[in-house]
């Protein structure tokens, strides 16, 4: 075998074929050659190899480097440092991925699409989320739930408000996703809901005047008066946020998107049974449920209250040398009974004496 000889000019020309004059900032293609303690060795076709440090090899620090950059495969890299004293270029794959991901996020914003983000940390004024290896900020005002209810690692649906890769500005909203999807849900629910329907719901909020029930994307109001046939001082005495209950639709306002609900309508009307068992003139023991300036309300049958007027309350207290209070038992006479209007008048005296 004869060894081919080259003149000096021919040898120089041959070397120049492999001298691509790479410089910092260039985007180059290279094949993964091997791995060492410093990172990944890449063949970029120059007279020497190049290295990708571990920190510049991948976006996901948990991903094995051998999976992020597979041996024998070709990838794009950014030259971040020109030849060192060993003649090696320093490359970054992470910066290339980030550049492509910024472009992808810009497309998502333009299309107004929903994207899933992972909560990276909770900070003052909002939370930081990770999307495609890029950190974004969700202000508190754009979170549907409270910051205290969010944990690191949670996945939340988001829409992009502003994005600027040059300024590293990436602001998102969780509330925008909910508000837009909620409108669609409301339209669907209100097109199907009817008075008389019995629906399953979740108690989402309790107020002095009633409770709000989520009936499939719409919050309906369960008024205090519709919670029970018995007297209820406060909704929290019976209901608890998070409980699931059945409710009946008793009113729908399509223009204002309001729904009125009833819980007591799903129970038997105690007045119908009371009509069979109570008659005027009879003596009946009852329990005082509440005392007002005009008299005391007395439960004379389960779920049925009657009024004992204030003069009768005073007479009973004077006669028995006591002060009546809620929970006390008291013997009364049924003076008048109107089951249609659901009203009963009481006296502490027998019927003849009351007349």
Buried (B, 14 or more C-beta within 10 A) or exposed (E): EEEEEEEEEEEEEEEEEEEEEBEEEBEBEBBBBEBEEEBBBBBBBBEEBBBBBBEBBBBEEEEEBEEBBEEEEEBBBBBBBEBEEEEBBBBBBBBBBBBEBBEBBBEBBEEEEBBEBEBBEBEEEBBBBBBBBBEBBBBBEBBBEEBEEBEEEBEBBBBBBEBEBEEEEBBBBBBBBBEEEBEEEBEEBBEEBEEEBEBEBBBEEBEEEBBBBBBBBBBBBBBBEBBBBBBBEEBEEBBEEEEEBEBBBBEBEEEEBBBBBBBBBEEEBBBEBBBEEBEEEEEBEBBBBBBEEEBBBBBBBEBBBBBBBBEBBEBBEEEEEEEBEEEBEBEBBBBEBEBEEEEBBBBBBEBEEBE
